Amino acid sequence: MDVKRNNAPANTITRDIERFTAPTGNIYESVMVIAKRANQISAELKQELSKKLEEFTSISDNLEEVFENKEQIEMSKYYEKLPKATLLAIQEFLEEKIYFRKAESK
């Protein structure tokens, strides 16, 4: 899933709590589903950014010779401007794009 194409807001907004409780029947379960998805999104974004930034690393870098690469700075700024993982997860949850199930009780 491409999280960058999500229409989540870039900042926090007021939400109706009833929309969160409807899918699970319990606000705490809904929050846990959202939290787990936010962790997944965060890990995906971190891995993607690290992979792209690896292209800019060089073996001969030392503390005295640090070059500022304009492309690298722009890429970092782009990822900083993306909505936070929690906001993306909330949007996915409200749009019912997250699959979740309860563990069987024994």
Residue frames as a rotation matrix with the C-alpha (Angstrom) as fourth column:
MET 1
0.580 0.815 0.000 0.00
0.815 -0.580 0.000 0.00
0.000 0.000 -1.000 0.00
ASP 2
-0.383 -0.689 0.616 1.32
0.667 -0.667 -0.332 3.41
0.639 0.283 0.715 -0.93
VAL 3
0.086 0.421 -0.903 0.87
0.964 -0.263 -0.030 5.49
-0.250 -0.868 -0.428 2.19
LYS 4
-0.781 -0.449 -0.434 2.03
0.346 -0.890 0.297 8.65
-0.519 0.081 0.851 0.46
ARG 5
-0.837 0.513 0.190 -1.14
0.025 -0.311 0.950 8.74
0.547 0.800 0.247 -1.64
ASN 6
-0.294 0.724 -0.624 -3.41
0.949 0.300 -0.099 8.67
0.116 -0.621 -0.775 1.39
ASN 7
-0.101 0.344 0.933 -5.67
0.249 -0.900 0.359 11.68
0.963 0.269 0.005 1.88
ALA 8
0.276 0.129 -0.952 -4.97
0.951 0.109 0.291 11.91
0.142 -0.986 -0.093 5.60
PRO 9
0.936 0.050 0.349 -4.71
0.018 -0.995 0.093 15.39
0.352 -0.081 -0.933 7.13
ALA 10
0.068 -0.998 0.006 -1.21
0.254 0.012 -0.967 16.62
0.965 0.067 0.254 7.89
ASN 11
-0.776 -0.296 0.557 -2.20
-0.423 -0.411 -0.808 17.73
0.468 -0.862 0.194 11.38
THR 12
-0.855 0.446 -0.264 -4.47
0.512 0.652 -0.559 16.59
-0.077 -0.614 -0.786 14.18
ILE 13
-0.602 0.749 0.278 -8.19
-0.449 -0.605 0.658 17.24
0.661 0.271 0.700 13.90
THR 14
-0.488 0.538 0.688 -11.19
-0.737 0.168 -0.654 16.60
-0.467 -0.826 0.315 16.14
ARG 15
-0.781 0.194 -0.593 -12.77
-0.273 0.749 0.604 13.21
0.562 0.634 -0.532 15.53
ASP 16
0.237 0.922 0.304 -16.09
-0.900 0.090 0.427 11.59
0.366 -0.375 0.851 16.44
ILE 17
-0.587 -0.541 0.602 -15.39
-0.767 0.610 -0.200 8.82
-0.259 -0.579 -0.773 18.93
GLU 18
0.313 0.799 0.514 -18.44
-0.459 0.601 -0.654 6.84
-0.831 -0.032 0.555 17.77
ARG 19
0.733 -0.090 -0.674 -16.77
-0.650 0.199 -0.734 6.26
0.201 0.976 0.087 14.39
PHE 20
-0.352 -0.935 -0.051 -13.89
-0.833 0.338 -0.439 4.56
0.427 -0.112 -0.897 16.19
THR 21
-0.562 0.153 0.813 -16.03
-0.590 0.614 -0.524 2.25
-0.579 -0.774 -0.255 18.29
ALA 22
0.405 0.853 -0.329 -18.29
-0.844 0.210 -0.494 1.07
-0.352 0.478 0.805 15.46
PRO 23
0.206 -0.303 -0.930 -15.95
-0.715 0.603 -0.355 -1.46
0.668 0.738 -0.093 13.77
THR 24
-0.637 -0.582 -0.506 -14.76
-0.089 0.707 -0.701 -3.18
0.766 -0.402 -0.502 16.97
GLY 25
0.441 0.857 -0.268 -17.40
0.303 0.139 0.943 -2.30
0.845 -0.497 -0.198 19.53
ASN 26
0.695 -0.319 -0.645 -14.70
0.660 -0.073 0.747 -1.14
-0.285 -0.945 0.160 21.94
ILE 27
0.946 -0.325 0.021 -12.65
-0.297 -0.887 -0.353 2.07
0.133 0.328 -0.935 21.78
TYR 28
0.340 -0.870 0.358 -9.60
-0.636 0.067 0.768 0.39
-0.692 -0.489 -0.531 23.30
GLU 29
0.186 -0.220 0.958 -9.55
0.515 0.852 0.095 -2.35
-0.836 0.476 0.272 20.69
SER 30
0.877 0.179 0.446 -9.86
0.478 -0.429 -0.767 0.27
0.055 0.885 -0.462 17.97
VAL 31
0.768 -0.640 0.018 -6.94
-0.628 -0.747 0.220 2.23
-0.127 -0.181 -0.975 19.41
MET 32
0.125 -0.740 0.661 -4.82
-0.241 0.623 0.744 -0.94
-0.963 -0.252 -0.101 19.51
VAL 33
0.472 0.103 0.876 -5.63
0.751 0.474 -0.460 -1.74
-0.462 0.875 0.146 15.86
ILE 34
0.968 -0.088 0.236 -4.68
0.055 -0.839 -0.542 1.81
0.246 0.537 -0.807 14.88
ALA 35
0.570 -0.798 0.198 -1.48
-0.673 -0.314 0.670 1.69
-0.472 -0.515 -0.716 16.96
LYS 36
0.139 -0.515 0.846 -0.34
0.237 0.847 0.477 -1.57
-0.962 0.134 0.239 15.40
ARG 37
0.628 0.131 0.767 -1.01
0.774 -0.011 -0.633 -0.26
-0.074 0.991 -0.108 11.90
ALA 38
0.948 -0.312 0.057 0.82
-0.308 -0.949 -0.060 2.99
0.073 0.039 -0.997 12.72
ASN 39
0.292 -0.875 0.387 3.87
-0.402 0.255 0.879 0.95
-0.868 -0.412 -0.277 13.76
GLN 40
0.218 -0.155 0.964 3.73
0.713 0.699 -0.049 -0.93
-0.666 0.698 0.262 10.45
ILE 41
0.873 0.163 0.460 3.46
0.450 -0.634 -0.629 2.29
0.189 0.756 -0.627 8.44
SER 42
0.791 -0.612 0.020 6.31
-0.541 -0.683 0.490 3.87
-0.286 -0.398 -0.871 10.39
ALA 43
0.117 -0.762 0.637 8.54
0.003 0.641 0.767 0.88
-0.993 -0.088 0.078 9.75
GLU 44
0.428 0.116 0.896 7.68
0.845 0.300 -0.443 0.90
-0.320 0.947 0.030 6.02
LEU 45
0.970 -0.030 0.242 8.47
0.068 -0.920 -0.387 4.61
0.234 0.392 -0.890 5.70
LYS 46
0.571 -0.807 0.149 11.71
-0.556 -0.247 0.794 4.28
-0.604 -0.536 -0.590 7.65
GLN 47
0.088 -0.516 0.852 12.83
0.409 0.798 0.442 1.37
-0.908 0.310 0.281 5.50
GLU 48
0.635 0.236 0.735 11.91
0.772 -0.161 -0.615 3.21
-0.027 0.958 -0.284 2.30
LEU 49
0.952 -0.294 0.087 13.75
-0.293 -0.956 -0.025 6.38
0.090 -0.002 -0.996 3.33
SER 50
0.356 -0.861 0.363 16.82
-0.374 0.224 0.900 4.45
-0.856 -0.456 -0.242 4.48
LYS 51
0.240 -0.203 0.949 16.92
0.718 0.696 -0.033 2.60
-0.654 0.689 0.312 1.18
LYS 52
0.811 0.115 0.574 16.78
0.517 -0.601 -0.609 5.87
0.275 0.791 -0.547 -0.77
LEU 53
0.856 -0.502 0.127 19.39
-0.509 -0.771 0.384 7.56
-0.095 -0.393 -0.915 1.43
GLU 54
0.467 -0.702 0.538 21.81
0.246 0.687 0.683 4.66
-0.850 -0.186 0.494 0.97
GLU 55
0.640 -0.177 0.748 22.37
0.761 0.013 -0.648 5.89
0.105 0.984 0.143 -2.57
PHE 56
0.804 -0.261 0.534 23.98
-0.152 -0.959 -0.239 9.04
0.575 0.111 -0.811 -1.19
THR 57
0.813 -0.528 0.244 26.44
-0.229 0.095 0.969 7.41
-0.535 -0.844 -0.044 1.20
SER 58
0.626 -0.697 -0.349 30.05
-0.367 0.131 -0.921 7.15
0.688 0.705 -0.174 0.23
ILE 59
0.677 -0.405 -0.614 32.80
0.630 0.750 0.200 5.08
0.379 -0.522 0.764 1.75
SER 60
-0.312 -0.935 0.167 35.26
0.736 -0.349 -0.581 7.97
0.602 -0.058 0.797 2.02
ASP 61
0.484 0.535 0.692 33.07
-0.038 -0.777 0.628 10.10
0.874 -0.331 -0.356 4.32
ASN 62
-0.378 -0.488 -0.787 34.71
0.835 0.188 -0.518 11.29
0.401 -0.852 0.336 7.49
LEU 63
0.248 0.555 -0.794 33.87
0.880 -0.471 -0.055 13.96
-0.405 -0.685 -0.605 10.00
GLU 64
-0.386 -0.487 -0.783 35.83
0.169 -0.872 0.459 16.66
-0.907 0.045 0.419 8.22
GLU 65
-0.956 0.001 -0.293 34.42
-0.286 -0.213 0.934 16.00
-0.062 0.977 0.204 4.76
VAL 66
-0.373 0.908 0.190 30.66
0.615 0.395 -0.683 16.13
-0.695 -0.138 -0.705 5.01
PHE 67
-0.996 0.046 0.077 29.10
0.038 -0.563 0.825 17.27
0.081 0.825 0.559 1.77
GLU 68
-0.340 0.935 -0.098 25.59
-0.181 -0.168 -0.969 18.63
-0.923 -0.312 0.226 1.66
ASN 69
-0.928 0.114 0.356 23.72
0.371 0.384 0.845 16.97
-0.041 0.916 -0.399 -1.13
LYS 70
-0.750 0.651 -0.117 20.77
-0.648 -0.759 -0.068 19.05
-0.133 0.025 0.991 -2.27
GLU 71
-0.225 0.673 -0.705 18.81
-0.487 0.549 0.679 16.02
0.844 0.496 0.204 -3.51
GLN 72
-0.528 -0.045 -0.848 19.27
0.565 0.727 -0.391 14.28
0.634 -0.685 -0.358 -0.19
ILE 73
-0.954 0.174 -0.243 18.03
0.079 -0.638 -0.766 17.33
-0.288 -0.751 0.595 1.71
GLU 74
-0.523 0.799 -0.297 14.97
-0.828 -0.394 0.398 17.65
0.201 0.454 0.868 -0.54
MET 75
-0.245 0.404 -0.882 14.15
-0.062 0.901 0.430 13.98
0.968 0.160 -0.196 -0.10
SER 76
-0.747 -0.088 -0.659 14.40
0.622 0.256 -0.740 14.27
0.234 -0.963 -0.137 3.68
LYS 77
-0.881 0.449 -0.151 12.17
-0.359 -0.841 -0.404 17.35
-0.309 -0.301 0.902 3.67
TYR 78
-0.377 0.763 -0.525 9.59
-0.648 0.188 0.738 15.50
0.662 0.618 0.424 1.57
TYR 79
-0.278 0.236 -0.931 9.40
0.427 0.899 0.101 12.66
0.861 -0.369 -0.350 4.10
GLU 80
-0.907 -0.067 -0.416 9.20
0.411 -0.362 -0.837 15.14
-0.095 -0.930 0.356 6.98
LYS 81
-0.761 0.631 -0.152 6.17
-0.643 -0.764 0.055 16.82
-0.082 0.139 0.987 5.38
LEU 82
-0.508 0.591 -0.627 4.24
-0.030 0.715 0.698 13.56
0.861 0.374 -0.345 5.02
PRO 83
0.430 0.699 0.572 1.44
-0.703 -0.139 0.697 12.99
0.567 -0.702 0.432 7.53
LYS 84
-0.452 -0.596 0.663 2.58
-0.887 0.376 -0.267 11.11
-0.090 -0.709 -0.699 10.61
ALA 85
-0.866 0.023 -0.500 2.09
-0.128 0.955 0.267 7.35
0.483 0.296 -0.824 10.73
THR 86
-0.774 0.612 -0.165 -0.63
0.383 0.245 -0.891 7.66
-0.504 -0.752 -0.424 13.36
LEU 87
-0.233 0.699 -0.676 -2.68
-0.552 -0.668 -0.500 10.02
-0.801 0.257 0.541 11.20
LEU 88
-0.510 -0.002 -0.860 -2.30
-0.810 0.339 0.479 7.70
0.290 0.941 -0.174 8.22
ALA 89
-0.946 0.136 -0.296 -3.40
0.209 0.951 -0.230 4.72
0.250 -0.279 -0.927 10.32
ILE 90
-0.558 0.788 -0.262 -6.44
0.085 -0.260 -0.962 6.59
-0.826 -0.559 0.078 11.65
GLN 91
-0.217 0.466 -0.858 -7.49
-0.887 -0.462 -0.026 7.52
-0.408 0.755 0.513 8.12
GLU 92
-0.700 -0.086 -0.709 -7.10
-0.477 0.796 0.374 3.92
0.532 0.600 -0.598 6.94
PHE 93
-0.920 0.368 -0.132 -9.12
0.346 0.610 -0.713 2.68
-0.182 -0.701 -0.689 9.94
LEU 94
-0.347 0.828 -0.441 -11.96
-0.207 -0.526 -0.825 5.12
-0.915 -0.195 0.354 9.31
GLU 95
-0.084 0.272 -0.959 -12.01
-0.990 -0.129 0.050 4.24
-0.110 0.954 0.280 5.60
GLU 96
0.635 0.348 0.689 -12.12
-0.445 0.894 -0.041 0.53
-0.631 -0.281 0.723 6.57
LYS 97
0.602 -0.522 -0.604 -8.88
-0.608 0.189 -0.771 -0.25
0.517 0.831 -0.204 4.70
ILE 98
-0.503 -0.766 0.401 -7.38
-0.844 0.335 -0.419 -2.15
0.186 -0.549 -0.814 7.64
TYR 99
0.332 0.529 -0.781 -8.08
-0.257 0.847 0.465 -5.86
0.908 0.046 0.417 8.00
PHE 100
-0.653 -0.491 0.576 -8.11
-0.701 0.105 -0.705 -7.05
0.286 -0.865 -0.413 11.61
ARG 101
0.252 0.709 -0.659 -9.53
-0.140 0.701 0.700 -9.97
0.958 -0.083 0.276 13.53
LYS 102
0.415 -0.045 0.909 -9.83
-0.906 -0.107 0.409 -10.98
0.079 -0.993 -0.085 17.16
ALA 103
-0.686 -0.657 -0.313 -7.70
-0.575 0.753 -0.321 -13.78
0.447 -0.040 -0.894 18.48
GLU 104
0.186 0.762 -0.620 -9.67
-0.116 0.644 0.756 -16.86
0.976 -0.069 0.208 19.45
SER 105
-0.060 -0.126 0.990 -10.28
-0.980 -0.180 -0.082 -17.19
0.189 -0.975 -0.113 23.19
LYS 106
-0.276 -0.090 -0.957 -9.51
-0.143 0.988 -0.052 -20.60
0.950 0.123 -0.286 24.68
